[in-house]
Amino acid sequence: MNAPAPDRATQFEAVRQSGVVCRPAHQGLIRVAGEDAGSFLHTQLTNAVDDLDTGAARLAGYCSPKGRLLASFLMWRDEEGIVLQLSADLQPAIQKRLSMFVLRAKAKLSDLTPARAVLGVAGASGAAALQAAGLPAPAAPWASAAAASATVIRLPDGAGLPRWQVVLPAEQADEVQAALSAQLVPVDAAVWDWLEVQAGVPRIAAATQEQFVPQMINLELVGGVSFRKGCYPGQEIVARSQYRGTLKRRMWLIHGEGEVPGAATEIFRPEDPEQPCGMVVNAAAAPQGGWDGLAELKIDAAGGALHLGSAAGSAVRVGELPYAVPFGDAA
């Protein structure tokens, strides 16, 4: 058994001072196997898949015909096919929906979640700890490397700190986590959730399905949309938002006090109490107290007073993401 995690304040301090290891929560995995796995997914997702090799991971979205996101993925290729990582509460329905469109393609989808575990590693000591445990530590964001039956993916920094994800057989997870804990502090999944928010990479869950066109939550800014690939469900609407200047909403980092709000909690402006101007995408407890989150907002609302849940709700302030967000009418 792994040692229990220290108190939350100590956990956050460890992120900054040394490094941490944890098991991220709410992760589902879909395996897409078969010789047509790449070409099939290429016709369904917002990002290119047919040229995805074993040295890279990518983000992607899966849209309805109306261009609204049904799911968001981290995807990579291993020796058995392509893996799609998504919110666990969406995994069964998305696997079923994608399977409906396989038709004559030589591709088979299965639930990989029970067979694999995901470990999160973050902080200055992360690379050394991975290497000491016999695992690779890719240096560039979205680089992927395999060692035996494990895949290690370098994720974008969270709060300015390097992060990696290790995907390995479930029966090996305790042993590998214990080896990593020789140099890293074990922390709760909530700390990882905060690092994900700080990275500015959104995750669609059941509560936010069909709420956003990809650009509304910056999916193309973080590499999750290709505008050079062929058609996919909703492609025309996504392209129109990009090239015709029709986008009026974007995603920002926000902070609030009190309890962490759930995904899809609405945000209001005092001057327009009847009409929400935005929605929480993801949120997590913050080290300084309160919570940090990612929120989709009307572009013209991002610079003004904002309140959670209602125009009389607790105040929300907008912060800065680790990448630039375009202002104005154009995407």
Secondary structure as GFF3:
##gff-version 3
##sequence-region A 1 331
A	DSSP	alpha_helix	8	17	.	.	.	ID=ss1
A	DSSP	beta_strand	20	22	.	.	.	ID=ss2
A	DSSP	beta_strand	27	33	.	.	.	ID=ss3
A	DSSP	alpha_helix	37	42	.	.	.	ID=ss4
A	DSSP	beta_strand	57	63	.	.	.	ID=ss5
A	DSSP	beta_strand	69	78	.	.	.	ID=ss6
A	DSSP	beta_strand	81	87	.	.	.	ID=ss7
A	DSSP	alpha_helix	91	100	.	.	.	ID=ss8
A	DSSP	beta_strand	108	111	.	.	.	ID=ss9
A	DSSP	three_ten_helix	113	115	.	.	.	ID=ss10
A	DSSP	beta_strand	116	122	.	.	.	ID=ss11
A	DSSP	alpha_helix	126	132	.	.	.	ID=ss12
A	DSSP	beta_strand	144	147	.	.	.	ID=ss13
A	DSSP	beta_strand	150	158	.	.	.	ID=ss14
A	DSSP	beta_strand	161	169	.	.	.	ID=ss15
A	DSSP	three_ten_helix	170	172	.	.	.	ID=ss16
A	DSSP	alpha_helix	173	180	.	.	.	ID=ss17
A	DSSP	beta_strand	185	186	.	.	.	ID=ss18
A	DSSP	alpha_helix	189	199	.	.	.	ID=ss19
A	DSSP	three_ten_helix	206	208	.	.	.	ID=ss20
A	DSSP	three_ten_helix	214	217	.	.	.	ID=ss21
A	DSSP	alpha_helix	235	243	.	.	.	ID=ss22
A	DSSP	beta_strand	249	256	.	.	.	ID=ss23
A	DSSP	beta_strand	266	268	.	.	.	ID=ss24
A	DSSP	beta_strand	278	285	.	.	.	ID=ss25
A	DSSP	beta_strand	291	298	.	.	.	ID=ss26
A	DSSP	three_ten_helix	299	301	.	.	.	ID=ss27
A	DSSP	beta_strand	306	308	.	.	.	ID=ss28
A	DSSP	beta_strand	315	318	.	.	.	ID=ss29
###
